[in-house]
Amino acid sequence: MAIVDKQITYRIYLVAFTIFLVAIAIVVKLTNIQWVQGDALRELAKKETVKSFVIPANKGNIYSADGSLLATSIPNYQIRFDAVAPKSEVFEKNINSLSDSLSKMLGKPRSFYQLALRKARANKSRYLLVARDLSYTEYIRIKSFPLFNQGAFEGGMIVEQETIRKHPIGEIAERTIGYERITPEGKPDGKGIEWSFRKYLNGKDGKVLKQKIAKGQWKPIRDVNEIDPQDGYDVISTIDVYIQDIAHHALLKQLKEFKAEHGCVVVMETKTGKIKAISNLGKLKESDSTYFETTNYAIAESHEPGSTFKLVDLIALLDDNKIDTSKVYDSKGGIIDYRGNKVRDSHEGGYGKISLGRGFEVSSNTIMVQAVYENYKNNPQEFVDRIDRMGLNKPLGLPFQGEGKPYIPQPKDKEWSAISLPWMAFGYGVSVTPLQTLTLYNAVANNGEMVKPQFVSEIKEWNKTIKRYDKQVINSKICSDKTIKKLKNVLQNVFKKEGATAHKLYSKNFSMAGKTGTAQANYGKNGGIDKHYISSFVGFFPAEKPKYSCIVVVHKPNTSGNNFYGADVAGPVFKRIAQKIFTDTPSSNEIKNLNKKDTKQEIAFNDYYAKSQLDIKVIPNLKGMSGMDAIALLENLKMKVKVIGVGKVKKQSIQPGEALNKNQTIILELS
């Protein structure tokens, strides 16, 4: 028995010793965790449960020149409820009134919200969706509701905010207003004003600390942000919403009528280069009938301009003193051969013998090509240098991504051939963007000063100007005043002269100047199967004192009716814009000689004034007095006046000299 007891004792000691060793190991481990690994583990726990989140700053707005809102950031709020956060007595005290408030604001029955809140409380839900897509005003309102007004920890209200970019005027000028985005590869990208001026628009992001809660969700640790976001500045564009609307719908109408692939229109303020309207419309698919702002064709698309490039011919020929517009050429039946390559006029049989100026007005390829080739064939570099000095050989340097690159052949290039010079003369073998072409024509309208197209006028913070963008001059004088005068004259004749390409667009009510253009594209690809037309029109108005310049380009119009020419397709858009601006814009004509005295008027006034100053007690003789003066005089005498006819007083119903009685009625016959 003693042996058994002894064995039991040994076992008890062994178990106790083992437990002692385990206890020591636990103490050692806890000590190691607390003092050796404690900081690292606490930091790890913090990283796993507490995280800093970025609060995107509200972007600045983009405004039109007339103050209309083109793009704005709208805060969008989502409200959730942490049902575990409020204490029981606080929850019970406020649930009824909170349900009432939510019902009035969101429209669902009070019972719906009571049930949802109680169910979330019972299930210990920490992320119940209460409302989404709330405006800032709605967010402020819901934040004041019972329970929610006690904040995140006491009231359980969780606020999530995102910023949505809206274009209040819709898709008009959408491509120029642009966007900013993150690509699927995670890279920032964008277009238009939104992207190019993002350093001003975006502001500075803020930060908020959030704690991880159930189901991988996060909620703010405190009611205030670690760093508050700073809103971006506003960008004031040069766009005029009224002109933009005219240009957009005029282009859209023509694209639909001719079932064109795509097109663009730009309206520029002549003196400053400010872009008042720009519209770029195209189909997503060839079979579509709906047009969208997909690509900024006016800026990005560099292509052969066709006959609108003939203005370059005239500038060079006139300013280099080669020939005058009166020089006569023979169109040679409308066909000229250069090294086996034929230059043709659109008018079958040509135009006979006509002057250079008339050749421009009717857009004769044979006349313009002969003039350029004859005068520059021995030194084509002289012609090309003239083009380069005008700045057409390089991009405009616009603030946007993807500006199209022009191409002007150079005689030293290996691509230069014997037909390069004659082909350049009627707009082939060269490549420019629509906005480059417009900039050249605008320079003519602006008496030779070439200004850079401008899309933004200033950066503002409320009413404070942060940065102003002034006019930028590309070329102070593209040619002499003498040449400018002749250019303006022939550009007006394109409308005014019988038989000129735009004569059917002429209006005696408002003056215009410009040039038609019809270019063949893809004429050398796939045996000509892919050939199509580019119809364009560019010019300025009013012709005498230009205020605006405008270009219209339409790609791939339907050719079934054989009316794919610039005057038929693009010209009506130009005219519609000019017409609407002329007829709908109030006149601000100056009244001259406002203070000049009229003798007859002075005598009549003095007569009226003398009679009005008398202490009249009898009916005065009004015969010969103007009706307006007679009425004023009698009404001042407290008489009632009835008038028959217009002009001066011929007869009065109460004879002169009769006693004057107030409130008496007198009838005046005027003639």
C-alpha positions, 0 to 999 in steps of 0.5 A: 500500500505504501508503495502505491501511495509513493507512486501516486505521489511521484506522479502528482509531482511529475504532473505539477512539475510539467504544469510548472514548466508549461506555465514558465514557457507561457510567461516567457512567451507572453513576455517575449510578445509583450516586450520583444515583439510587442511593438511590431505586432501592435503595428501589424494589428493597426495596419490590419484594422486601421487604414488611411483612405484618400478623400478626393478633392472636388474638381473645379468647374468648367464654365463657358465665356457667358457663365454657363456651367459646362462641367461640374463635380457633384458630390454623391453620398451613400449612408449606412448604419452601424447597428452595433455602435449606439447604446441600447438606451440611445437606440430605443430612444431615437429609433421611432423619430429616426424612422419618421424622418427617414420616411418623410425624406425617402418616401418609404413607410415608417414601419419599413425603416423601424423593421430594417433598423431593429433587424440590423440591431438584432443581427449585429449588422455593422453596414446596413444600407440606408440611402444612396445617391444623395446630394450634398443638401440631402446629406446635410439633412439626413445628418441632422436626423435623430440618432444620426446627429450623434456621429459615427460612434454614438449614432452609428451613421456611416457616410461614404462620398464619391464625386461624379462629373456632370456636363449640364449642357449635355453632349454639346462640345463634350469632346473639347470639355473632355474627361480624366480617367484611369485606364484598365492598366491603372494609368491616368489618361484623359482628353480635352480641357479636363485633362490638359488643365487638371493641375488647376481643376483637381485641387488637393486630396484629403485623408481620413482614417477608417477602422475595419469592421465586419464583412471587410467593411471600413468606417471612419474612426472619428467625425473629422478628417485627418486632412481636409480636401482642397477644392480645385480652381474653376476654368473659364473657357472661351466657348459661347453656349449660344454660338455652340448650340447653333454650330452643333445643330447646324453640323448635325443636320447636315451630317444626317442629311448627307449620311456622312461619316463624320464632321467638325465645325469651329467658330473663332473670334477673329481678333483674339483667336478665342474658340467660341464654338467647336463641334466634332460629330461622328458615327460609332459604326458606318451603319449607325444613324446617330452621331456622337462626340467621339474624336476631336477631328478639328484638332486631331485629324490632319488630312489633304485640304483640297481647294481651301489650300489655294489661299496659300497659292494666292498669298505666295504669288501676290506677296512674292510679286510674281503675278497679280490677280488680273493675270489671264490663264487658259484652262485648256479644256479643263485638263492639264497633264504633268508627267502623265498625271492629269489635273482636272477641273470639276467643271467639264470643259474647263473655264476657257481663258480667265484671270487668276482671281476668277480662277480662285473664285470658281476654284479652277484647279488648272488655273491655280496649278498653272500659276504656281508651277509657272512661277515656282518650278525653277525654285520650288523651295521658294514656294515651300519656304513661304508656306513654312513662314506662315507656320503651316509646317508645324502643329499649333501647339495646342494644350491638348493631347493628340494634336494632328501633325501637318505635312508639307513636302520639302524639295530636299526630301526623298519623297519629293517628285516632279508632280509634288509642286503642282499637286500642292497647288490644289491641296494634294500631297499636303496635310493640315488639320481643320484648325490650322486651315481656319487659323490661316483664314482667320489671319487674313480676316485679322489683317495679316496677324495670325493668332493662336486658337485659344480655348481657355481665358482664365483660371479662377478661385471664386471671383479671384483670377489665378491665371489669365490667358491672353492673346498669343500671336503666331505670326505678326504679319503673314503678308503685306496689307496690299496682299490682304486687301486683294485676298479679302476681295476675291474671298468676298467674290466667292459669294458675290460673283455670278458663277463663283462656287458659293454664289448660291449661298450669297445673301444681301442681308449679311456679308460673308467671305470664304472658300469652298473645298472638295478633296478626294481621300484614299484615291490611291488605295485598293485601286480607288475602291476606298475613294471618298470625298471631304467637303469643306468650307472656311471663311469669315463674317462680316466680310468688311469688318470680320468678327468671326471666322469659321470652318466646316469639314464633312467627311464621306458625304453620300455621293448618290446625288452628285452634290458632295461639293463643299458649297453643297455640303459644308457651305450651308452650315457656314451660312446658317451659323453666320445667319443666326449670329447676324439675325439673332444678336442684338445690334449695337450700332453707334448713334452719331451726332446725338447732340446735333440740334434740329432747328424745327425741333428747337422752335417746336419745343420753345413754343410748347415750353412758352405755353406750358409756363403760362398761368393758363385760365382759358383753352389755348390755341393748339392749332399747328402744335404737334399732337404729342406736345398738345396732349402733354400740355392739356394733361398738365392742365388736368384735362382729359384728351381724346385724339383722332388721327396722327400728326399736328393739331388740325381742329380742337373741340373746345375753342380757344379762349373758352373757360378752362375747367379741370377734368373736362374732355377735349377732342383733338383732330390731327393730320 
